[in-house]
Amino acid sequence: MSTMQSNTENTSKDTPTPATKPNKGGLEGIVAATTAISKVEGTAGRLIYRGYNIHDLARHTTFEEIMYLLWFDKLPNQTELTQLHSKLAAQRTVPTPVMEIIRLLPKDTDPMDVLRTAVSAWGALSTSGTPTQDQAIALTASLPPLLAAFQRLRNGKEPLESRPELGHAANYLYLLTGEEPKEEHVQGLNSYLVLLADHGMNASTFTGRVIASTGSDITSSVTGAIGALKGPLHGGAPSKVLDMLHAIAKAESPEVWLLDAITHGGRIMGFGHRVYKTTDPRAEELREMARVADPKAFKLSREVETTAIRLLEEEKPGRKLYTNVEFYSAALLSFVGLPGDLFTPTFAISRVSGWTAHILEQVNNNRLIRPEADYTGPDQAKFVPLNER
Amino acid sequence: MSTMQSNTENTSKDTPTPATKPNKGGLEGIVAATTAISKVEGTAGRLIYRGYNIHDLARHTTFEEIMYLLWFDKLPNQTELTQLHSKLAAQRTVPTPVMEIIRLLPKDTDPMDVLRTAVSAWGALSTSGTPTQDQAIALTASLPPLLAAFQRLRNGKEPLESRPELGHAANYLYLLTGEEPKEEHVQGLNSYLVLLADHGMNASTFTGRVIASTGSDITSSVTGAIGALKGPLHGGAPSKVLDMLHAIAKAESPEVWLLDAITHGGRIMGFGHRVYKTTDPRAEELREMARVADPKAFKLSREVETTAIRLLEEEKPGRKLYTNVEFYSAALLSFVGLPGDLFTPTFAISRVSGWTAHILEQVNNNRLIRPEADYTGPDQAKFVPLNER
């Protein structure tokens, strides 16, 4: 800065309170909030929702049971589950102005941008004030119809009405295709929605909590969280795993392709996580589903997985880069019939249950989340008016 | 949780790395990022943008000079300023689908919800990829036309075309009213826009940086920031200052009204700040402008200010509750002719310059912002299938 110099008029003797400075940046290792919703144990590769192990939940529950668990802090009995289903089914509509807004967006719009805009418009019409459980239900119910409407419209088809007798996963597949969803697809998608529903203080959940901490509304929080999930360092990259697998299928061998990528600084998709230092437990569940769903595609995925882990350990010893949730998500969502650019929006359809649970938890015991910054610019610059610059 | 009990199958010996736990919550005193954009010294009541004292800037610069300073790290010379003006003027349009979207929103929609939705739609059509300075310019230019269009439409008037010869503040006033803006209004609004442009790691700026840290786009970041600014604990309360002043004007005296509010736990609007422990330097500038703009209204505001500070010190000694930026913002924006529900959106019209500067800074030296949570729920709950619950 050319004009910087001492300026006694502006001299300040203010000494700010010394602030704790994280060593690694990115708030790694810093506790931003307390939560009773989920716990990620990175070294053990363990994930629990309100105490329940993710493996039990992935194999034995529906996504609706998980919503109930996250919002109401217990697994529902049959009566409670039926009541929740009724409330969700009643909210599976797209308000007319929101449908018009979706129609106005060009067909080549990024579906995450569509979802962000449609959710924001939905909330402008539907919600205000302090977030409530009923708002969490309504918002979670609304995402599949909003996204499926765009998917239909960009393919030249009219959006469909939801079918109240179908569960959340089955209705989403029906809204996309207009066909009776296959049971194996419903089960696969349901397990995916269960596995991705919550994951500690991840970046999109944290975004939602920061926004909620200002006293803002549930839609503002979820709109922000959708924007964060879009980022490729968070939720925005699963379709790139598929692209990578297609490229590897054409190569001489997985080993040759992966070694070339590692040697020349190319990105290997679907490996490594800020918290997990072993295989992501969600990836273990998705791997088993992918094995059953499509044995041929699985063979390649599995070979890429084992080869990549071995090569990464040889090339970057100690980094502990293992398969993350994105790796087998791509295989599963592809099996279910989703196009690649709906993978991340479908992640949002699951995670909105966790986002809203965290928003309700934040609001229930709130303090504004407002960190500090370490200022590295000049302290005193001498002001020069425009006509003297 | 009724079903909680020991479950050896799920036992984990994982011990997470001990994390630093802030004493006060809300990340108070925790450094989330380094920045060279602005510095807030709470004890001295000092604010600088890239080294320049806020008092010099408020009195001697246009908002366009501040945009340049925040984005390009220097105050512009006349040539640079003219170039920036041309770029801004070229982007002061509302794309047709976005205008249609604004028309679809009901007239009683919260203007912050309109802004959040319109900006999201604008970005869905206009931006993608890694944030750039040109995107920051385009987005900052677009906010006044988007908001003014809604203000016109909800009052039964057609939106207007921007006038390229007008500066940012003057064009905004013109778009709202259709009249030649008064010089005193332009100057007042310009100073407001300068004063509110950036403020360290406040909650909306932090939201924007968290979203940007995932590799997401500039619109996703700004949409999230708008949602955070909406919260009454951040930017969403200045019109409530006006409501309070109107109520006090009808009371026996400011002292009686304020004492009653303090004694009975009522909220006194416009006092106290997480960082400032003395009068906010922006409030000092706004106070002087309010004094000149409307001497009669100022007399009441000033009496409320001095009385409230005295009473708050008597009732809550040591809390150091002083006038914050909201207190005189209300007076100034009211003088300029804005309705109360456009105060916070107008705050966004200023702060988007700082948000985008921070987004560019984050992207330039990025690490995913992903804190941890302190899990307080049960560690092991025994899973019981639905038909046994």
Interface residues (C-beta under 8 A of the other chain):
Chain A: M1 S2 T3 M4 N7 E9 N10 S12 K13 D14 T15 P16 T17 A19 T20 K21 P22 K24 G25 G26 L27 E28 G29 I30 V31 A32 A33 T34 T35 A36 I37 S38 K39 E41 G42 T43 A44 R46 I48 R50 G51 Y52 N53 D56 L57 H60 T61 E65 D73 K74 L75 P76 N77 Q78 L81 P97 E100 I101 L104 L105 P106 T109 D110 M112 D113 V114 R116 T117 S120 A121 G123 A124 L125 S128 G200 M201 N202 A203 S204 F206 T207 V210 I211 A212 S213 T214 G215 S216 D217 T219 S220 S221 T223 G224 A225 I226 G227 A228 L229 K230 G231 P232 L233 H234 G235 G236 R274 R367 L368 I369 R370 P371 E372 A373 D374 Y375 T376 G377 P378 D379 Q380 A381 F383 V384 P385 L386 N387 R389
Chain B: M1 S2 T3 M4 N7 E9 N10 S12 K13 D14 T15 P16 T17 A19 T20 K21 P22 K24 G25 G26 L27 E28 G29 I30 V31 A32 A33 T34 T35 A36 I37 S38 K39 E41 G42 T43 A44 R46 I48 R50 G51 Y52 N53 D56 L57 H60 T61 E65 D73 K74 L75 P76 N77 Q78 L81 P97 E100 I101 L104 L105 P106 T109 D110 M112 D113 V114 R116 T117 S120 A121 G123 A124 L125 S128 G200 M201 N202 A203 S204 F206 T207 V210 I211 A212 S213 T214 G215 S216 D217 T219 S220 S221 T223 G224 A225 I226 G227 A228 L229 K230 G231 P232 L233 H234 G235 G236 R274 R367 L368 I369 R370 P371 E372 A373 D374 Y375 T376 G377 P378 D379 Q380 A381 F383 V384 P385 L386 N387 R389
